[in-house]
Amino acid sequence: MEISIHGDGIRISEALDNYTRSKVDKLDRYLPNIAHVGVELAIIRTHRGADLAIAQITVQHARGAILRAEERMGIENRDTIRWSINKAVDKLHRQIDRFKSKRKAKNQRVRDRYRATMAELNMAEEVPAYDIPDATVAGAPTDIFRRKQVEMMPMNEEEAIEQLELLDHTFYMFMNAESAQVNVLYRRDNGGYGILVPQ
């Protein structure tokens, strides 16, 4: 399992690097066949309110699924970034639970692509207990602090729904394999999903 750690507005000291690796290095015990874990740590200076410590962890499974967790915390002291890492790892445990216990998809190809195999589940340890809320920090900044390039893998709508659920996001941008257009899948407030299609 390859681990990469990047900092934005924060120096990744040897101690912080070792601490972060010690936390994410155990993830493959709960979900075997992780290809890569990317950790992005950031300190965001805000114009109003407390500065933010952000830890985002992205897990790329060998079968193609991507799991991601992010934690934002108002900076209280120098340990806040470590607390953010801990909470992001706890959220990832929940994502891994969801990945391992995915409900049966209607489409066999989707199920095979995004579900852990029985061999993987038999090798995996139980995920440790987690008890954290899903809410993000109130008063988060509205300025754009980051632009992200997204790799667009062609997929159908069912595969996009599976990926949205694995990421636990409210929306997911994907390349529609049928139309060869970028679509945005979103979770509707009253249940179900919607898709934004460009004209």
Phi, psi and omega per residue, in radians:
M1 nan 2.150 3.140
E2 -1.562 2.378 3.130
I3 -2.144 2.238 3.046
S4 -2.170 2.420 -3.096
I5 -2.219 2.215 3.139
H6 -2.220 2.594 3.118
G7 -2.103 2.541 3.077
D8 -2.290 1.902 -3.104
G9 1.379 0.184 3.139
I10 -2.536 2.422 3.086
R11 -1.494 2.253 3.121
I12 -1.509 1.654 3.127
S13 -1.261 2.907 3.097
E14 -1.059 -0.683 3.139
A15 -1.135 -0.747 3.133
L16 -1.194 -0.688 3.085
D17 -1.041 -0.833 3.138
N18 -1.108 -0.715 3.136
Y19 -1.093 -0.815 -3.118
T20 -1.095 -0.795 3.130
R21 -1.074 -0.675 -3.132
S22 -1.114 -0.521 3.139
K23 -1.381 -0.746 -3.059
V24 -1.548 -0.300 -3.109
D25 -1.112 -0.381 -3.099
K26 -1.507 -0.130 -3.035
L27 -1.064 -0.608 -3.109
D28 -1.263 -0.144 2.999
R29 -1.237 -0.527 -3.103
Y30 -1.686 -0.377 3.081
L31 -2.510 1.625 3.138
P32 -1.095 2.809 3.082
N33 1.229 0.604 2.969
I34 -1.365 2.231 -3.117
A35 -1.481 -0.735 -3.041
H36 -2.644 2.478 3.001
V37 -2.143 2.117 3.094
G38 -1.900 2.234 3.130
V39 -2.046 2.212 3.079
E40 -2.090 2.075 3.135
L41 -1.928 2.392 -3.093
A42 -2.528 2.573 2.927
I43 -2.016 2.079 -3.113
I44 -1.871 2.106 3.089
R45 -1.494 2.103 -3.111
T46 -1.799 2.695 3.108
H47 -1.438 -0.414 3.127
R48 -2.346 2.396 -3.131
G49 1.419 -3.052 -3.082
A50 -1.290 2.614 2.997
D51 -1.141 2.750 -3.059
L52 -2.002 2.425 2.946
A53 -1.809 2.207 -3.071
I54 -2.166 2.293 3.025
A55 -2.159 2.127 3.079
Q56 -2.131 2.235 -3.132
I57 -2.112 2.217 3.131
T58 -2.071 2.187 3.137
V59 -1.906 2.169 3.055
Q60 -1.854 1.983 -3.137
H61 -1.437 2.620 -3.112
A62 -1.064 -0.398 -3.121
R63 -1.505 0.038 3.032
G64 1.881 -0.306 -3.119
A65 -1.296 2.648 3.087
I66 -2.148 2.244 3.072
L67 -2.009 2.445 -3.082
R68 -2.494 2.476 3.045
A69 -2.423 2.495 3.127
E70 -2.364 2.481 3.061
E71 -2.287 2.270 3.092
R72 -2.056 2.263 -3.137
M73 -2.384 2.442 3.002
G74 -1.129 2.349 -3.063
I75 -1.265 2.130 3.089
E76 -1.858 -0.678 3.108
N77 -2.757 -3.026 -3.053
R78 -1.204 -0.245 3.127
D79 -1.540 -0.072 -3.070
T80 -1.016 -0.673 -3.133
I81 -1.118 -0.609 3.093
R82 -1.195 -0.679 3.078
W83 -1.098 -0.686 3.108
S84 -1.080 -0.720 3.102
I85 -1.082 -0.813 -3.137
N86 -1.023 -0.787 -3.111
K87 -1.220 -0.621 3.086
A88 -1.137 -0.681 3.089
V89 -1.123 -0.717 3.080
D90 -1.049 -0.732 3.098
K91 -1.115 -0.658 3.103
L92 -1.116 -0.623 3.067
H93 -1.006 -0.716 3.112
R94 -1.149 -0.698 3.101
Q95 -1.101 -0.716 3.136
I96 -1.130 -0.727 3.055
D97 -0.989 -0.772 -3.126
R98 -1.135 -0.723 3.131
F99 -1.097 -0.744 -3.081
K100 -1.278 -0.410 -3.080
S101 -2.050 0.548 -3.136
K102 -0.983 2.382 3.074
R103 -1.155 2.774 -3.113
K104 -1.140 2.250 3.073
A105 -1.438 2.694 3.126
K106 -1.188 -0.571 -3.049
N107 -1.717 2.106 -3.095
Q108 -1.017 -0.690 -3.118
R109 -1.116 -0.702 3.108
V110 -1.117 -0.790 -3.111
R111 -1.065 -0.776 -3.130
D112 -1.147 -0.584 -3.071
R113 -1.305 -0.687 -2.982
Y114 -1.888 -0.106 3.127
R115 -1.729 2.567 3.028
A116 -1.169 2.540 3.103
T117 -1.364 2.870 3.113
M118 -1.083 -0.643 3.118
A119 -1.087 -0.729 3.110
E120 -1.133 -0.744 -3.137
L121 -1.141 -0.638 3.130
N122 -1.193 -0.513 3.122
M123 -1.400 -0.410 -2.992
A124 -1.349 2.557 3.001
E125 -1.488 2.866 3.059
E126 -1.186 2.452 3.090
V127 -1.231 2.378 3.126
P128 -1.111 2.769 -3.121
A129 -1.077 2.506 3.079
Y130 -2.375 2.558 -3.131
D131 -2.637 1.358 -3.133
I132 -2.344 2.574 3.118
P133 -1.301 2.799 3.095
D134 -1.493 -0.223 -3.022
A135 -1.149 2.528 3.057
T136 -1.631 2.970 -3.089
V137 -1.140 2.316 3.101
A138 -1.205 2.604 3.088
G139 1.335 0.420 3.111
A140 -1.112 2.608 -3.073
P141 -1.155 2.633 3.130
T142 -1.741 -0.149 3.112
D143 -1.216 2.672 3.088
I144 -1.445 2.004 -3.123
F145 -1.819 -0.198 -3.026
R146 -2.644 2.439 2.988
R147 -2.080 2.412 -3.031
K148 -2.220 2.324 3.023
Q149 -1.534 2.330 -3.060
V150 -2.009 2.217 3.071
E151 -1.290 2.185 -3.065
M152 -1.755 1.724 3.072
M153 -1.542 2.250 3.093
P154 -1.064 2.345 3.113
M155 -2.706 2.824 3.087
N156 -1.565 3.104 -3.040
E157 -1.141 -0.652 3.122
E158 -1.141 -0.687 3.093
E159 -1.139 -0.661 3.109
A160 -1.128 -0.690 3.090
I161 -1.095 -0.764 3.117
E162 -1.046 -0.750 -3.120
Q163 -1.199 -0.688 3.075
L164 -1.015 -0.775 -3.126
E165 -1.174 -0.685 3.126
L166 -1.135 -0.670 -3.137
L167 -1.371 -0.324 -3.111
D168 1.045 0.698 3.086
H169 -1.731 2.939 3.060
T170 -1.571 -0.272 3.096
F171 -2.560 2.833 3.133
Y172 -2.636 2.179 3.112
M173 -1.650 2.329 -3.096
F174 -2.614 2.813 3.055
M175 -1.581 1.997 -3.127
N176 -1.246 2.072 -3.069
A177 -1.150 -0.480 -3.104
E178 -1.387 -0.713 -3.069
S179 -1.761 -0.202 -3.067
A180 1.029 0.527 3.096
Q181 -2.058 2.722 3.030
V182 -1.354 2.215 3.081
N183 -2.101 2.752 3.046
V184 -2.116 2.064 3.073
L185 -1.620 2.386 3.121
Y186 -2.408 2.696 3.112
R187 -1.556 2.189 -3.129
R188 -1.413 2.551 -3.129
D189 -1.082 -0.598 -3.102
N190 -1.666 0.324 3.084
G191 1.775 2.682 -3.134
G192 1.404 -2.927 -3.059
Y193 -2.292 2.784 3.008
G194 -2.272 2.792 3.102
I195 -2.288 2.275 3.041
L196 -1.648 2.205 -3.084
V197 -2.134 2.228 3.141
P198 -1.213 2.581 3.084
Q199 -1.596 nan nan
